[in-house]
Amino acid sequence: MSDSPRRVLLVSFGTRGDVQPFCVLGRALVARGHAVRVVTTRDFAGLVRRFGLDAAEVGAPFAEVLRDPDFDGLFHGYFSAGLRAVPRLRALSRRLGRHLTDLMRGTLEEVRRADVVVYNPFAYFAGEFARESGRPSLAVLCQPMLPTGRESLSLLGGRDLGRLGNRLSYESLRLLGPLMRRPVGALRREGAGRGLRLLTNPVTRGLAEAHPAATPFGRPPAAGAQAGPARAGSHAVLAYSAALSPPAPDWPVPATQTGFWFADPEPGAALPEAVERFLGQGPPPVFIGFGSMLWGARRNTEVVRRALELWGGRAIVAAGAGGLALPPSGPDGTPAGDHAPAQDHGPAQGHGPAQDHGPARDRAPPGHRILTVGALDHALVFPRVAAVVHHGGAGTTAAALRAGRPNVILPMLGDQLYWGRRVAAVGAGEAPVPLAQVTPEELARRIAQACAAPRARAAAAAVAAAMAREPGVAAAADLVDWLSGFRDAA
């Protein structure tokens, strides 16, 4: 083993929820003496630098393309799109083609200067570049993506399709190859990415078949673990909790499941004064936010506004990337128009008989009801709220459970439906309903239920206790030490 610092390259693309865990890992590695560089798109370079890390910007923000109204239906109706999504996916691939080629070229140059490469599934080509050049690498999965007969692919919602159907669902990842045909072709003509074949499964391609660090709960490598064949290929690290998604017995390769990677607040960190003032004005509010989700903002805003009107309680509403456009809050947390009478806003309200949306004692005075905010540190605000209403992203779900709070999950796409189902399975929330389908009446009922559900709160607290026993990011850092030969990982 060597005491010389290793150049560790972290490569992550996607939303903030995909990039932030790599920032958490990067900070842990810097504390151990590694030289860390994070490759991501331009829109997340600032996030990387706020963690004190060196950022390599290798592409234009995907959001610039994804905000195009032509693709709104593709993402806002993700769970019901079916085969109707194929033409839009092809159009999206064409629009992203040039961006992806530049992104892959930039990643290749960074890989050539690194000692160890850590990448997420959206950056699967970074793993191929590392293997081609003989560099050790880690594939970090922040959601279940290893094939199993127990459940279907999390990105498709994790429905139980039967053992064979569940297995086959993971093969849908091979469709990414044809969508990446042009950028991959450009790289192969330049002599790189030879293993990026048309129908390769980007997640399982090149994963190591054995390594001594692989354990269900991410214990560090055994004492005396040696270099050699065990380090060939990319090693799978599962950055999510076994308390929420237990290991499957039939995964095709070993994996180190660490638990979620949390960014703890800096010493002395505090919520903004306006938020503290609002929290002190009454009982704990609910938190409502849909993170990086860009789509359906107009309808989402109306559903949330009307649901809060029906429920009558207090809420902190995070505008998020999609721009929940609730009226701006006044100095006391009162949104403009808070005293206005309820109006008929058409189909977004849903249909059906009037419902009881919570006891009258839960209804706060109008002047202290709603505070609209920008980004807040979940670790600071979630322990102060009664429940968390969100899209079901892995990071938000983990933070809400860590705080021991009931969840109301309204998924939009990807693994969000899966996490909503897992939260319901452990009793920390009701079964999820897609945000595109929820009515104001149903959302008001769910919020009231979450705020008056001691069993859900107890279930969330039990998951939080189990998560606290998991090693988290430290186990991943141990594995980087071991793969890089940096000091004695044992």
Residue pairs with C-beta under 8 A, 6 or more apart in sequence:
1 485
1 486
1 487
1 488
1 489
2 485
2 486
2 487
3 486
3 487
4 486
5 33
5 34
5 35
5 486
6 34
6 35
6 115
6 116
6 480
6 484
6 485
6 486
7 34
7 35
7 37
7 113
7 114
7 115
7 116
8 26
8 29
8 34
8 35
8 36
8 37
8 114
8 115
8 116
8 117
8 118
8 480
8 484
9 37
9 38
9 39
9 110
9 111
9 113
9 114
9 116
9 117
9 118
9 126
10 22
10 25
10 26
10 36
10 37
10 38
10 39
10 118
10 119
11 22
11 38
11 39
11 40
11 107
11 110
11 111
11 117
11 118
11 119
11 120
11 123
11 126
12 18
12 19
12 21
12 22
12 38
12 39
12 40
12 119
12 120
12 122
12 123
12 140
13 19
13 40
13 41
13 59
13 62
13 103
13 120
13 122
13 123
14 62
14 120
14 122
15 291
15 292
15 393
16 44
16 47
16 291
16 292
16 321
16 395
17 142
17 291
17 292
17 393
17 394
17 395
17 396
18 120
18 122
18 142
19 38
19 40
19 44
19 47
19 48
20 47
20 263
20 395
21 140
21 142
21 239
21 260
21 261
21 395
21 473
22 38
22 40
22 118
22 120
22 140
23 38
23 47
23 48
23 50
23 51
23 53
23 263
24 51
24 261
24 262
24 263
24 473
25 118
25 140
25 261
25 473
25 476
25 477
25 480
26 36
26 38
26 48
26 51
26 53
27 51
27 52
27 53
27 263
28 473
28 474
28 476
28 477
29 36
29 477
29 480
30 36
30 52
30 53
32 477
32 481
32 486
33 486
34 480
34 484
34 486
36 53
36 54
37 53
37 54
37 55
37 56
37 110
37 114
38 48
38 53
38 54
38 55
38 56
39 56
39 58
39 106
39 107
39 110
39 123
39 126
40 48
40 55
40 56
40 57
40 58
41 57
41 58
41 59
41 60
41 61
41 62
41 103
42 57
42 59
42 60
42 61
43 61
43 62
43 63
44 55
45 55
45 57
48 54
48 55
49 55
51 263
56 106
56 110
58 102
58 103
58 105
58 106
58 107
58 110
59 99
59 100
59 102
59 103
59 106
60 99
60 102
62 96
62 99
63 294
63 321
65 71
65 92
65 95
65 96
65 99
66 75
66 294
67 294
68 95
70 88
70 91
71 88
71 91
71 92
72 295
72 296
73 81
73 88
74 81
74 85
74 88
74 89
74 92
75 293
75 294
75 295
75 412
75 413
76 295
76 296
76 412
76 436
77 436
78 85
78 412
78 413
78 414
79 157
79 411
79 413
79 417
79 434
79 436
80 434
80 436
81 88
89 179
90 179
92 179
93 179
93 180
93 182
97 182
97 183
100 180
100 182
100 183
101 182
101 183
101 186
101 187
103 183
104 125
104 183
104 184
104 186
104 187
104 193
105 187
105 190
107 123
107 125
107 126
107 129
108 129
108 187
108 192
108 193
111 117
111 126
111 129
111 130
111 133
111 135
112 129
112 133
114 130
114 135
115 135
115 136
115 484
116 135
116 136
116 137
116 138
116 480
116 483
116 484
117 126
117 127
117 129
117 130
117 135
117 136
117 137
117 138
118 137
118 138
118 140
118 476
118 480
119 126
119 127
119 130
119 137
119 138
119 139
119 140
119 234
120 139
120 140
120 141
120 142
121 139
121 141
121 145
121 202
121 203
124 139
124 202
124 203
124 205
125 184
125 187
125 193
125 196
126 137
127 137
127 139
127 205
127 206
127 234
128 193
128 195
128 196
128 205
128 206
129 192
129 193
130 136
130 137
130 234
131 137
131 195
131 206
131 233
131 234
132 192
132 193
132 194
132 195
136 231
136 235
136 483
136 484
137 234
137 235
137 483
138 234
138 235
138 236
138 237
138 476
138 479
138 480
138 483
139 203
139 207
139 234
139 235
139 236
139 237
140 237
140 239
140 476
141 203
141 236
141 237
141 238
141 239
141 240
141 255
142 239
142 240
142 394
142 395
143 154
143 155
143 240
143 394
143 414
143 415
143 418
143 419
144 151
144 153
144 154
144 158
144 238
144 240
144 245
144 248
144 415
144 418
145 153
145 154
145 155
145 170
145 173
145 203
146 170
146 203
146 204
146 236
146 238
146 248
146 251
146 252
146 253
146 255
147 167
147 170
147 204
147 251
147 252
148 166
148 167
148 170
148 248
148 250
148 251
149 163
149 164
149 166
149 167
149 250
150 166
150 248
150 249
150 250
151 158
151 159
151 160
151 166
151 248
152 158
152 159
152 160
152 161
152 165
152 166
152 169
152 170
153 169
153 170
153 172
153 173
154 414
154 415
154 418
154 419
155 173
155 414
155 415
155 418
156 169
156 172
157 411
157 417
157 418
157 421
158 415
158 417
158 418
158 421
158 422
160 166
161 168
161 169
170 201
170 203
170 204
171 201
173 201
173 202
173 203
174 199
174 200
174 201
174 202
176 202
177 184
177 196
177 197
177 198
177 199
177 200
177 202
178 198
178 199
180 196
181 198
184 193
184 196
187 193
187 196
188 194
188 196
195 205
195 206
204 252
204 253
206 233
206 234
207 233
207 234
207 235
207 236
207 252
207 253
208 230
208 231
208 232
208 233
208 234
208 235
208 236
208 253
208 254
209 233
209 253
209 254
210 230
210 254
211 230
211 231
211 235
211 254
212 221
212 222
212 225
212 230
213 219
213 220
213 221
213 222
213 225
213 235
213 256
213 478
213 479
213 482
214 235
214 236
214 254
214 255
214 256
215 256
215 257
216 242
216 247
216 257
217 242
217 257
217 258
217 259
217 470
217 471
218 237
218 256
218 257
218 258
218 259
218 470
218 471
218 475
218 476
219 471
219 475
220 471
220 475
220 478
220 479
220 482
220 489
220 490
221 478
221 479
221 482
221 489
221 490
222 490
223 490
224 490
225 482
225 489
225 490
227 485
231 483
235 256
235 479
235 483
236 253
236 254
236 255
236 256
237 255
237 256
237 257
237 258
237 476
237 479
238 247
238 255
238 256
238 257
238 258
239 258
239 259
239 260
239 261
239 473
239 476
240 257
240 259
240 260
240 394
240 398
241 259
241 260
241 398
241 401
241 463
241 466
241 467
241 470
242 257
242 259
242 466
242 470
243 259
243 426
243 463
243 466
243 467
243 470
244 397
244 398
244 401
244 419
244 422
244 423
244 426
244 463
244 467
245 422
247 255
247 257
256 475
256 476
256 479
258 470
258 471
258 472
258 473
258 474
258 475
258 476
259 467
259 470
259 471
259 472
259 475
260 394
260 395
260 398
260 402
260 467
260 470
260 472
261 472
261 473
261 476
262 379
262 398
262 399
262 402
262 472
262 473
263 379
264 379
265 377
265 379
265 380
269 377
269 380
270 276
270 380
271 279
271 376
271 377
271 380
271 381
271 384
272 373
272 376
274 329
274 333
274 371
274 373
275 316
275 371
275 373
275 376
275 381
277 333
278 285
278 316
278 333
278 368
278 371
279 285
279 384
281 332
281 333
281 368
282 314
282 364
282 365
282 368
283 313
283 314
283 364
283 386
284 314
284 384
284 385
284 386
285 313
285 314
285 315
285 316
285 371
285 385
285 386
286 313
286 314
286 315
286 316
286 385
286 386
286 387
286 388
286 389
286 408
286 447
286 450
286 451
287 315
287 316
287 318
287 381
287 382
287 385
287 387
287 388
287 389
287 390
288 304
288 308
288 315
288 316
288 317
288 318
288 324
288 389
288 390
289 317
289 318
289 319
289 320
289 324
289 389
289 390
289 396
290 300
290 318
290 320
290 322
290 324
290 390
290 391
290 410
290 412
290 435
291 320
291 321
291 390
291 391
291 393
291 395
291 396
292 320
292 321
292 393
293 320
293 321
293 322
293 391
293 412
293 413
293 435
294 321
294 322
295 322
295 412
296 322
296 412
296 435
296 436
297 322
297 323
297 324
297 325
298 325
299 348
299 436
300 322
300 324
300 435
301 324
301 325
301 326
302 345
302 348
302 440
303 348
303 435
303 438
303 439
303 440
303 443
304 317
304 324
304 326
304 443
305 326
306 342
306 345
306 348
306 349
306 440
306 444
307 440
307 441
307 443
307 444
307 447
308 315
308 317
308 369
308 370
308 444
308 447
309 342
309 440
310 357
310 440
310 441
310 444
311 357
311 358
311 362
311 363
311 444
311 447
311 448
312 357
312 358
312 360
312 362
312 363
312 364
312 369
313 358
313 362
313 363
313 364
313 369
313 447
313 448
313 451
314 364
314 368
314 369
314 370
315 369
315 370
315 371
316 370
316 371
316 373
316 376
316 381
316 385
317 324
317 326
317 370
317 371
317 372
317 373
318 324
318 372
318 373
318 374
318 375
318 376
319 325
319 326
319 372
319 373
319 374
324 372
326 335
326 370
326 372
327 335
327 336
327 337
327 338
327 372
328 335
328 336
328 372
329 335
329 370
329 371
329 372
330 336
332 367
332 368
333 367
333 368
333 369
333 370
333 371
334 366
334 367
334 368
334 369
334 370
335 369
335 370
335 372
338 366
338 367
338 369
338 370
339 366
348 439
348 440
349 439
349 440
349 441
350 439
350 440
350 441
350 442
351 439
352 439
352 441
355 441
355 444
355 445
356 445
356 448
357 441
357 444
357 445
357 447
357 448
358 444
358 447
358 448
358 451
358 452
359 448
359 452
362 448
362 451
362 452
378 395
378 396
378 399
378 400
378 403
379 399
379 402
379 403
382 388
382 399
382 400
382 402
382 403
382 405
383 403
383 404
383 405
385 405
386 405
386 406
386 450
386 451
387 405
387 406
387 407
387 408
387 447
387 450
387 451
388 396
388 399
388 400
388 403
388 405
388 406
388 407
388 408
389 407
389 408
389 410
389 443
389 446
389 447
389 450
390 396
390 397
390 400
390 407
390 408
390 409
390 410
391 409
391 410
391 411
391 412
391 416
391 435
392 409
392 410
392 411
392 415
392 416
392 417
392 418
392 419
392 420
392 423
392 432
393 416
393 419
394 415
394 419
397 407
397 409
397 419
397 423
398 467
400 407
400 460
401 407
401 423
401 428
401 460
401 463
401 464
401 467
402 464
402 467
402 468
403 460
403 464
404 457
404 460
404 461
404 464
405 457
405 460
406 428
406 429
406 450
406 451
406 453
406 456
406 457
406 460
407 420
407 423
407 428
407 429
407 450
407 456
407 460
408 429
408 430
408 443
408 446
408 447
408 450
409 416
409 419
409 420
409 423
409 429
409 432
410 420
410 432
410 433
410 434
410 435
410 438
410 443
411 417
411 419
411 420
411 432
411 434
411 435
412 434
412 435
412 436
416 432
417 432
417 434
420 429
420 431
420 432
421 431
421 432
423 429
423 432
424 430
424 431
424 432
426 459
426 462
426 463
427 455
427 456
427 458
427 459
428 456
428 459
428 460
428 463
429 450
429 456
430 446
430 449
430 450
433 442
433 446
438 446
450 456
478 489
479 489
480 486
481 487
481 489
482 489
482 490
